[in-house]
Amino acid sequence: MVSVNNGYIYTSTDSGSNWTAQTGAGSRNWNSIASSSEGTMLAAVVNGGSIYTGVYSASASSTTTTTSLVASSTTTTGIGSTTTTSSRVGSTTTTTGVVTSTTATTTAIPTDFSKTITYFLPYLHTNTNNVVYCVVSNNSTSKDALGVLTVLSNSGTNKPSQTNELTGFPITAKQTSMIIFSGTTVTSGTTTVDITTNTDNTGNNSSLIYYSAKIGYGTYDADATCDTIGMTCFQGTTSPKRNIRGFVCYDGTTYLPH
């Protein structure tokens, strides 16, 4: 088994006379690879990224299966667990008889996203009487994304850690989702993040804490922009909605006010 820097992993069943590219794992900046003595258990490390493991089967088959790898996990939804199964974002096609399973082990957000689109929200609050709603659309034709929340500041005595929350919000290609900021929880679909610690709700005015935050949408779409992953926010349920002003989108190069 060999790997090509910024390329694919290659395997051989005839002692190196012929090599086959394993495209299911993707073309990445591989740092090192290893296999068991019988050649059935494979492992590879992305430089500055995650560890991939797989099971190799010598039986040939033309059957293919497509597995969605959007934040499905054995221990948590998204990111941040010590051992996470298929916690990466994106889709991969695996061929039976080559690599039949793929796992990633990570202790943080994947660092090899092709692009991160970040939205900065300067004003949020924990008052449940005025819920904030943000609608995000992933307009990519094929690349999924993972949104990660970070509380940046608050009006309480105990300040936030400014570290990423350990659960992410997956959004598949061509999907529109709503993120709800209510009290000390942030919810999108079936995923809920508890921000109690970072919003200092242990104080006397725990229901009136103001805070700012950012949501970074990591994606393997290298051409992603603030248009392909777009987000807008409003407050309350009145009609017309009270649009939130002052938030900013950063595409890695330019800050775009909304």
Summary of the structure (lengths in Angstrom):
residues: 258
radius of gyration: 21.1
end to end distance: 49.5
largest distance: 72.3
contacts: 800
relative contact order: 0.16
helix: 3%
strand: 47%
